[in-house]
Every structure is written in structure tokens, then in C-alpha cells.
């Protein structure tokens, strides 16, 4: 039980010291892009409610809103799964018969 905790603490120390820094940085960019897409979707919804476009423009606004939401969701899920992978400690070594 405590061995898992020590491996996790070691992994957190590795990440803090800069191991896999490029992966962490790319993952943070993905998270921010997801947040920006969600904000853009809410702004488009607000603009749609404020302006109340007619005809084709309403379809354009709704399509852009759905696209932003879908891409934000995909990037958010990708970022979350990669964060779980990066935070995961190395597996415990199997027992050896002869040392």
C-alpha cells in the first residue's frame, strides 16, 4: 500500500523537476484550447440570443456553436486522459526469484 504512495510521490517529483516537460506543456495547451472553445460556444449562443438572426445565419451560428462545443469536449477528454497517464506512477517491478 505505501509502496504505491512512494512511487506516486516519486513521479510527482519527476514531473516537478522537468521530466516530460514537453508533454505536460502540450497537455496544458490542449486544456486551454478546450476552455477557449467552450467560451467561444457560450459567446456564440449569447450573440445568437441577442441578435436573433434569421434564415441561414441562424443555422451558421448554431453550427459554429455545436462545432466549438464538440471540439472543446474532445480536447478536454484528450487532455484529461493524458493528465491521468502523466500522473500515473511507474508500475511495481515484478518479484525476482534470484537476486
C-alpha positions as CSV (number, residue, x, y, z in Angstrom):
1,X,0.0,0.0,0.0
2,X,2.7,2.5,1.0
3,X,4.9,1.5,-1.9
4,X,2.3,2.8,-4.4
5,X,2.3,6.1,-2.4
6,X,6.1,6.3,-2.6
7,X,6.1,5.6,-6.4
8,X,3.4,8.3,-6.8
9,X,5.4,10.8,-4.8
10,X,8.5,10.0,-6.9
11,X,6.5,10.6,-10.1
12,X,5.3,13.9,-8.9
13,X,8.9,14.9,-8.0
14,X,10.0,13.8,-11.5
15,X,7.3,16.0,-13.1
16,X,8.2,18.9,-10.9
17,X,11.9,18.6,-11.8
18,X,11.0,18.8,-15.5
19,X,10.8,15.2,-16.7
20,X,8.2,15.0,-19.6
21,X,8.0,18.8,-19.6
22,X,7.1,18.9,-23.3
23,X,4.2,16.5,-22.8
24,X,3.0,18.5,-19.8
25,X,3.2,21.8,-21.7
26,X,1.3,20.4,-24.7
27,X,-1.3,19.0,-22.4
28,X,-1.8,22.4,-20.8
29,X,-2.2,24.0,-24.2
30,X,-4.8,21.4,-25.0
31,X,-6.7,22.2,-21.8
32,X,-6.6,25.9,-22.5
33,X,-7.8,25.4,-26.1
34,X,-10.7,23.3,-24.7
35,X,-11.6,26.1,-22.4
36,X,-11.4,28.7,-25.1
37,X,-13.6,26.7,-27.4
38,X,-16.2,26.4,-24.6
39,X,-16.1,30.1,-24.1
40,X,-16.5,30.7,-27.8
41,X,-19.5,28.5,-27.9
42,X,-21.2,30.4,-25.0
43,X,-20.4,33.7,-26.7
44,X,-21.9,32.5,-29.9
45,X,-25.0,31.3,-28.0
46,X,-25.3,34.7,-26.3
47,X,-24.8,36.5,-29.6
48,X,-27.5,34.3,-31.2
49,X,-29.9,35.2,-28.4
50,X,-29.0,38.9,-28.6
51,X,-29.1,39.4,-32.4
52,X,-31.7,36.7,-33.3
53,X,-30.5,36.1,-36.8
54,X,-32.9,34.7,-39.4
55,X,-32.6,32.0,-42.0
56,X,-29.2,30.8,-43.0
57,X,-27.4,32.9,-40.4
58,X,-29.2,31.2,-37.5
59,X,-28.0,27.8,-39.0
60,X,-24.5,29.2,-39.3
61,X,-24.5,30.4,-35.6
62,X,-25.8,27.1,-34.3
63,X,-23.4,25.0,-36.4
64,X,-20.5,27.1,-35.2
65,X,-21.7,26.7,-31.6
66,X,-22.0,22.9,-31.9
67,X,-18.6,22.7,-33.6
68,X,-17.0,24.7,-30.8
69,X,-18.7,22.5,-28.1
70,X,-17.8,19.2,-29.8
71,X,-14.1,20.2,-30.3
72,X,-13.9,21.6,-26.8
73,X,-15.3,18.3,-25.4
74,X,-12.9,16.2,-27.5
75,X,-9.9,18.3,-26.5
76,X,-11.0,18.3,-22.9
77,X,-11.3,14.5,-22.8
78,X,-8.0,14.1,-24.5
79,X,-6.3,16.4,-22.0
80,X,-7.9,14.6,-19.0
81,X,-6.8,11.2,-20.2
82,X,-3.3,12.4,-20.9
83,X,-3.1,14.0,-17.5
84,X,-4.1,10.7,-15.9
85,X,-1.4,8.9,-17.9
86,X,1.3,11.5,-17.0
87,X,0.4,11.4,-13.3
88,X,0.4,7.6,-13.1
89,X,3.5,6.2,-11.4
90,X,5.6,3.5,-12.9
91,X,4.3,0.0,-12.3
92,X,5.8,-2.0,-9.5
93,X,8.6,-4.3,-10.6
94,X,7.7,-8.0,-10.6
95,X,9.2,-10.2,-7.9
96,X,12.5,-11.9,-8.8
97,X,13.5,-15.4,-7.7
98,X,17.2,-14.8,-7.8
99,X,18.9,-11.5,-6.9
